């Protein structure tokens, strides 16, 4: 049995988990009828996400990111929160030839400081906020043309259609993360966060 296990495990590289220190530099919430957010001092979170937010809910409707379902299929809402990093948004802005991309233009809820390569945090990473809230990373937030159009309009790009098409390319793997609420409560701007990155491996079958 030991020899068999050794044969199975040999090709698999296991990367140990680790802890990181971070901060919620800024917070944003969206009105119930539009995805763009606005700065707030605190976020009240329930198991459905941000109370009263555009993306709140235990479930959501499937879209282009879930081609395995007919569009509009009711499914679990794992996209309750959007997390971004200022350094990554600056790279995207440079690629698009604009001065800046503000987090609220693309519907972000949390601007996170202190995590290198935020968009590369793996699924399952946990963010423990000092005030008691815990959120869990589901996946990268794939950039789309809807967010791209918001960027183009807010940045005053001359060709807004071109800007909406450019954003998904410029923001690939830099658009941040989506997460859901594991332990509810209230997050406040400037709050310290302990990030726990899980043990990782690449499954090759």
Secondary structure as UniProt FT lines:
FT   HELIX           2..10
FT   STRAND          18..30
FT   TURN            32..33
FT   STRAND          37..40
FT   STRAND          42..46
FT   TURN            47..48
FT   STRAND          49..50
FT   TURN            51..52
FT   TURN            54..55
FT   STRAND          59..61
FT   TURN            64..65
FT   TURN            67..68
FT   TURN            71..72
FT   STRAND          74..76
FT   STRAND          81..84
FT   HELIX           86..96
FT   HELIX           103..106
FT   STRAND          110..113
FT   TURN            116..117
FT   HELIX           118..120
FT   TURN            123..124
FT   STRAND          126..129
FT   TURN            130..131
FT   STRAND          134..140
FT   HELIX           145..154
FT   TURN            155..156
FT   HELIX           160..170
FT   TURN            171..174
FT   STRAND          177..183
FT   STRAND          185..188
FT   TURN            189..190
FT   STRAND          192..197
//
